[in-house]
Amino acid sequence: MTETDEFLRYVVQKLVEFPDEVVINPREEGGKTTYLLSLRQGDVGRLIGKGGATIKAIRDLAMASAEKHGKKVAVEILE
């Protein structure tokens, strides 16, 4: 598990109501890792936040963490 994996798991589980139902699947493609987040429908809004502010912050921090190691990442929520 990479630092970015651990970071995402920690942050997402702290923000949702049902942390045990969070599933994070990394998908490698063309030198970029896309993290696909699956969670309970009621928790999607919590993770997105008002105007998308929360998910934007999570994406920015994940990208900054990955860049430290010369990698590229994206974070997507599966609905």
Z-matrix of the N, CA and C atoms (Angstrom, degrees):
N
C 1 1.454
C 2 1.533 1 108.44
N 3 1.332 2 117.02 1 130.76
C 4 1.458 3 121.17 2 -179.10
C 5 1.530 4 110.61 3 -85.09
N 6 1.329 5 115.46 4 170.84
C 7 1.464 6 119.78 5 176.84
C 8 1.525 7 111.16 6 -60.31
N 9 1.320 8 115.87 7 -38.64
C 10 1.467 9 119.92 8 179.90
C 11 1.524 10 110.63 9 -65.70
N 12 1.336 11 116.98 10 -40.74
C 13 1.470 12 120.92 11 176.63
C 14 1.529 13 110.17 12 -58.40
N 15 1.318 14 115.56 13 -48.51
C 16 1.467 15 120.73 14 -178.25
C 17 1.522 16 111.23 15 -64.22
N 18 1.328 17 116.29 16 -42.20
C 19 1.459 18 120.91 17 179.11
C 20 1.526 19 110.77 18 -59.49
N 21 1.336 20 116.00 19 -50.61
C 22 1.468 21 119.70 20 -178.77
C 23 1.520 22 111.63 21 -60.12
N 24 1.313 23 116.47 22 -46.43
C 25 1.463 24 119.77 23 -179.74
C 26 1.526 25 110.45 24 -59.30
N 27 1.318 26 117.50 25 -46.62
C 28 1.455 27 121.57 26 -178.38
C 29 1.530 28 111.45 27 -60.96
N 30 1.331 29 116.40 28 -51.95
C 31 1.464 30 120.68 29 -175.82
C 32 1.527 31 111.55 30 -65.23
N 33 1.315 32 116.88 31 -48.83
C 34 1.462 33 120.32 32 -177.02
C 35 1.533 34 110.27 33 -61.96
N 36 1.319 35 117.62 34 -44.18
C 37 1.467 36 119.94 35 -178.72
C 38 1.526 37 112.03 36 -65.74
N 39 1.324 38 117.87 37 -28.61
C 40 1.470 39 120.39 38 178.12
C 41 1.528 40 112.00 39 -76.04
N 42 1.325 41 117.49 40 -24.01
C 43 1.458 42 120.93 41 -175.99
C 44 1.529 43 114.82 42 -89.98
N 45 1.323 44 117.76 43 -22.23
C 46 1.461 45 120.67 44 -174.40
C 47 1.520 46 111.92 45 -97.32
N 48 1.322 47 114.99 46 162.52
C 49 1.462 48 121.09 47 179.73
C 50 1.535 49 112.06 48 -79.84
N 51 1.343 50 116.25 49 -29.04
C 52 1.463 51 120.99 50 -177.84
C 53 1.540 52 109.87 51 -121.10
N 54 1.330 53 117.18 52 75.00
C 55 1.469 54 120.63 53 -175.02
C 56 1.526 55 114.25 54 -63.23
N 57 1.319 56 117.73 55 -28.05
C 58 1.467 57 120.14 56 -179.04
C 59 1.528 58 112.47 57 -70.06
N 60 1.330 59 117.27 58 -15.23
C 61 1.458 60 120.99 59 -178.72
C 62 1.530 61 112.99 60 -96.24
N 63 1.323 62 116.75 61 0.86
C 64 1.461 63 120.78 62 179.65
C 65 1.524 64 109.15 63 -76.17
N 66 1.340 65 115.73 64 129.15
C 67 1.462 66 121.88 65 176.24
C 68 1.519 67 106.98 66 -123.84
N 69 1.329 68 116.58 67 125.87
C 70 1.457 69 121.96 68 179.28
C 71 1.517 70 107.98 69 -117.49
N 72 1.329 71 115.94 70 116.17
C 73 1.464 72 121.54 71 -179.46
C 74 1.524 73 109.74 72 -113.46
N 75 1.332 74 117.22 73 112.15
C 76 1.463 75 118.96 74 175.42
C 77 1.529 76 110.14 75 -79.85
N 78 1.328 77 116.38 76 138.51
C 79 1.463 78 121.34 77 178.41
C 80 1.528 79 107.80 78 -127.52
N 81 1.323 80 116.03 79 118.34
C 82 1.467 81 122.42 80 -179.74
C 83 1.523 82 109.10 81 -86.95
N 84 1.332 83 115.74 82 133.20
C 85 1.458 84 119.31 83 178.41
C 86 1.526 85 109.33 84 -159.29
N 87 1.303 86 116.23 85 117.64
C 88 1.459 87 121.16 86 175.86
C 89 1.512 88 114.58 87 58.74
N 90 1.321 89 118.13 88 39.91
C 91 1.457 90 121.33 89 178.74
C 92 1.518 91 114.49 90 78.49
N 93 1.322 92 117.20 91 9.39
C 94 1.468 93 122.27 92 179.73
C 95 1.519 94 108.97 93 -126.96
N 96 1.314 95 116.34 94 139.50
C 97 1.460 96 121.42 95 176.29
C 98 1.523 97 108.55 96 -103.48
N 99 1.321 98 115.90 97 125.55
C 100 1.462 99 121.32 98 174.99
C 101 1.519 100 107.43 99 -107.49
N 102 1.315 101 116.00 100 122.77
C 103 1.460 102 121.26 101 177.99
C 104 1.523 103 108.35 102 -93.87
N 105 1.319 104 115.98 103 118.83
C 106 1.459 105 122.21 104 179.04
C 107 1.524 106 108.17 105 -98.65
N 108 1.306 107 116.58 106 118.74
C 109 1.461 108 121.85 107 -177.13
C 110 1.513 109 110.07 108 -101.15
N 111 1.318 110 116.69 109 123.49
C 112 1.462 111 122.47 110 174.69
C 113 1.522 112 107.24 111 -113.80
N 114 1.325 113 115.63 112 128.46
C 115 1.450 114 119.61 113 178.94
C 116 1.513 115 109.39 114 -151.67
N 117 1.313 116 115.28 115 170.18
C 118 1.459 117 121.00 116 -179.21
C 119 1.532 118 109.44 117 -59.58
N 120 1.320 119 116.44 118 141.22
C 121 1.468 120 122.10 119 -176.27
C 122 1.529 121 111.85 120 -52.45
N 123 1.326 122 117.02 121 -40.90
C 124 1.463 123 120.62 122 -179.34
C 125 1.518 124 113.35 123 -65.88
N 126 1.322 125 117.55 124 -21.24
C 127 1.464 126 121.57 125 180.00
C 128 1.524 127 112.86 126 -88.79
N 129 1.312 128 117.56 127 -12.76
C 130 1.470 129 120.76 128 -178.22
C 131 1.528 130 110.00 129 -60.30
N 132 1.315 131 117.33 130 -46.06
C 133 1.464 132 121.32 131 179.50
C 134 1.511 133 112.56 132 -61.29
N 135 1.321 134 116.61 133 -38.18
C 136 1.465 135 120.81 134 178.10
C 137 1.522 136 110.24 135 -61.85
N 138 1.313 137 115.92 136 -40.39
C 139 1.457 138 120.50 137 -176.57
C 140 1.530 139 111.33 138 -75.50
N 141 1.310 140 117.13 139 -34.87
C 142 1.461 141 119.90 140 179.35
C 143 1.527 142 110.61 141 -72.09
N 144 1.325 143 116.54 142 -43.10
C 145 1.461 144 120.79 143 179.01
C 146 1.515 145 112.19 144 78.41
N 147 1.306 146 115.39 145 173.67
C 148 1.462 147 121.76 146 -177.67
C 149 1.527 148 109.72 147 -66.72
N 150 1.323 149 115.58 148 119.55
C 151 1.456 150 120.56 149 179.91
C 152 1.522 151 114.26 150 66.32
N 153 1.334 152 116.78 151 16.42
C 154 1.465 153 120.42 152 179.38
C 155 1.517 154 113.85 153 80.98
N 156 1.332 155 117.04 154 11.14
C 157 1.466 156 120.64 155 -175.14
C 158 1.528 157 113.04 156 -64.31
N 159 1.321 158 117.82 157 -39.77
C 160 1.462 159 120.55 158 -176.64
C 161 1.520 160 111.27 159 -68.51
N 162 1.315 161 117.94 160 -48.52
C 163 1.464 162 120.07 161 -179.16
C 164 1.524 163 110.60 162 -66.31
N 165 1.321 164 117.83 163 -33.26
C 166 1.468 165 120.54 164 177.07
C 167 1.529 166 109.79 165 -63.57
N 168 1.322 167 116.97 166 -43.70
C 169 1.466 168 120.77 167 179.10
C 170 1.530 169 110.84 168 -63.60
N 171 1.335 170 116.54 169 -42.00
C 172 1.465 171 120.56 170 178.39
C 173 1.526 172 110.20 171 -61.90
N 174 1.326 173 116.62 172 -44.68
C 175 1.474 174 120.65 173 179.43
C 176 1.524 175 110.64 174 -62.36
N 177 1.338 176 117.11 175 -44.47
C 178 1.459 177 120.65 176 -179.29
C 179 1.524 178 111.31 177 -61.70
N 180 1.321 179 117.34 178 -43.88
C 181 1.464 180 120.79 179 179.77
C 182 1.524 181 111.86 180 -68.18
N 183 1.329 182 117.44 181 -38.51
C 184 1.468 183 120.81 182 177.74
C 185 1.526 184 110.23 183 -63.83
N 186 1.331 185 116.28 184 -42.14
C 187 1.467 186 119.79 185 179.31
C 188 1.527 187 110.80 186 -65.80
N 189 1.321 188 117.30 187 -40.12
C 190 1.464 189 120.51 188 178.93
C 191 1.527 190 110.65 189 -64.69
N 192 1.315 191 116.87 190 -41.41
C 193 1.464 192 121.29 191 178.39
C 194 1.523 193 110.72 192 -62.76
N 195 1.310 194 116.97 193 -43.98
C 196 1.466 195 121.09 194 -178.75
C 197 1.522 196 111.54 195 -68.69
N 198 1.332 197 117.14 196 -38.08
C 199 1.462 198 120.80 197 -179.31
C 200 1.519 199 112.19 198 -62.08
N 201 1.336 200 116.77 199 -30.55
C 202 1.467 201 120.40 200 176.61
C 203 1.520 202 110.66 201 -57.60
N 204 1.316 203 116.95 202 -28.27
C 205 1.463 204 122.71 203 -177.19
C 206 1.529 205 111.53 204 -107.33
N 207 1.334 206 117.01 205 13.45
C 208 1.451 207 121.30 206 177.28
C 209 1.518 208 114.21 207 71.42
N 210 1.323 209 116.98 208 28.06
C 211 1.463 210 120.81 209 -178.68
C 212 1.519 211 110.34 210 -118.01
N 213 1.330 212 115.41 211 163.95
C 214 1.466 213 121.81 212 176.63
C 215 1.519 214 108.71 213 -119.46
N 216 1.327 215 115.83 214 140.31
C 217 1.454 216 120.37 215 -179.94
C 218 1.524 217 110.93 216 -138.42
N 219 1.319 218 114.23 217 160.51
C 220 1.463 219 123.07 218 171.68
C 221 1.521 220 106.53 219 -138.60
N 222 1.316 221 116.77 220 154.29
C 223 1.463 222 121.72 221 178.70
C 224 1.524 223 107.71 222 -127.29
N 225 1.338 224 116.27 223 124.73
C 226 1.460 225 121.37 224 179.03
C 227 1.523 226 109.92 225 -127.52
N 228 1.326 227 115.31 226 144.05
C 229 1.458 228 120.92 227 176.17
C 230 1.522 229 107.91 228 -100.88
N 231 1.306 230 116.76 229 126.32
C 232 1.464 231 121.82 230 176.08
C 233 1.517 232 108.19 231 -87.30
N 234 1.316 233 116.04 232 129.99
C 235 1.470 234 118.97 233 179.75
C 236 1.499 235 110.77 234 -114.79
